Structure formats: C-alpha cells, structure tokens
Amino acid sequence: MDIGKDIVLATDGSDFSLAAARYIVDAGLLPEGGTVHVVHVAPSLPGRVTRFLDAATVQGWYADEATKALEPTLAVFQEAGVPHISKSIVGIAAQEIVGYAQSVNARMIVMGAHGRGMVLDAVIGSVAGRVLSLARRPVLLV
C-alpha cells in the first residue's frame, strides 16, 4: 500500500485533541508537501429529535458543534504555519475517521487519548480503541 503524506487528526475539541495537534507541530510529524486533515465527527441526532425540527435547524446544530470542536485545533496549525484543512462529518466516529483517512490516503491517524484507563475503556469502549481495531494504517494516540 502506497501511503501518502497527509495526516488525519480526529478532534472532539478537547484538551486531549489540542495536545495531539501540538504534538504534530512540535514533533514535525508532517512531511514536506503534506496536509493535516482536522476531522470532527458528530453523532447523528436521533429521529425522535429530528422529526420535530426542520432541516435548517438540524444542519445549524451540526455546524455549531463542528465549529466549537474544530476552531481551537485549527488555530494550533494556523499559528504554526502548518498546512491544514478541516472536515466535519456526521456519523459513527470510528468508522468515519478510518474511512476518511483511507479516502485521502493518509500516512497516519492521530488522536488525543482521553486516558480514562484500560478497565473503563474495556467496559464502555472508546473511539480511539475502535479506530485502532478498524484502521489499516498507523494510529498515533497522544
């Protein structure tokens, strides 16, 4: 498999995601000619909610959530002069992150690890754990 130069950074807007963004910058992970794809995945709103809302309201909510999650992370790359783009997706986080990384032929996926602990993650799972199990390319947890 020929891997590209780009990196996918999955963000939920948390301090852990910001730490992952800073690590990409500080460690010089992005090769010359590469781009960081900052991806936020929002879960689909349940039908019991969306049936009472018009499409514009639902899309507005998704856009607001994406903005809150993406802006702080994008600022890290903007300040460092690192090439980046953002992508907002609605769906199941792990599947969408892995699928997006494949679609852009990313060299790796980077995520902030929330550090709740192995026992809690074993019981309730984690997006990072599911990405690790689905991905066919390197995954770096920061």
Secondary structure by P-SEA (a helix, b strand, c coil): cccccbbbbbbcccaaaaaaaaaaaaaccccccbbbbbbbbbccccccccccccaaaaaaaaaaaaaaacaaaaaaaaaacccbbbbbbbccaaaaaaaaaaaacccbbbbbbccccaaaaaacccaaaaaaaccccccccc
